[in-house]
C-alpha cells in the first residue's frame, strides 16, 4: 500500500511525486481532506466543550 498527498487541480488529483505504476493499473483512491491548523484547533475546542460537566443549553453557574 502507498500513501501519497496530492492536491485537486481542475477536478483531477495531482500527486506530490510520480508513482512507479504502469499505465492502466487500477487503484482504489480514498479521499481525506487535510484539516488546517485553525480547523483542528476549533475541532479540539468543540470536543473540549462537549466534555464539560453541564448539559447542553445550560449555562455554567458559579
C-alpha positions in Angstrom: 0.0 0.0 0.0 1.2 3.5 -0.8 0.0 6.7 0.9 0.6 9.9 -1.0 -0.5 13.5 -0.7 -1.9 15.5 -3.6 -3.9 18.5 -4.5 -7.1 18.8 -6.5 -6.4 20.7 -9.7 -9.2 21.3 -12.3 -11.1 18.2 -11.0 -8.2 15.9 -11.0 -5.7 14.9 -8.3 -2.1 15.9 -8.7 0.2 13.9 -6.5 3.3 15.3 -4.9 5.5 12.9 -6.8 5.1 10.5 -9.7 4.3 6.9 -8.8 6.0 3.9 -10.4 2.8 2.3 -11.6 2.3 1.0 -15.1 -0.4 2.8 -17.2 -3.7 1.0 -16.9 -3.1 -0.1 -13.3 -6.4 0.1 -11.4 -6.2 1.6 -7.9 -8.5 2.4 -5.0 -8.5 6.1 -4.0 -9.6 7.2 -0.6 -10.1 11.0 -0.2 -9.3 12.6 3.1 -9.1 16.4 3.0 -6.4 17.7 5.3 -7.5 19.8 8.2 -5.7 23.1 8.6 -4.3 24.1 12.0 -7.0 26.5 12.8 -9.7 24.0 11.9 -8.0 21.4 14.0 -7.9 23.8 17.0 -11.6 24.6 16.6 -12.5 20.9 16.5 -10.4 20.3 19.6 -12.2 23.3 21.3 -15.6 21.8 20.4 -14.7 18.4 21.8 -13.4 20.0 25.0 -16.7 21.9 25.4 -18.7 18.7 24.9 -16.8 17.2 27.9 -17.8 20.0 30.3 -19.9 18.9 33.3 -23.0 20.9 32.4 -25.6 19.7 29.9 -26.3 21.4 26.5 -28.3 24.5 26.7 -27.4 25.2 30.3 -25.1 28.0 31.3 -22.4 27.2 33.8 -23.3 28.7 37.2 -20.6 29.8 39.6 
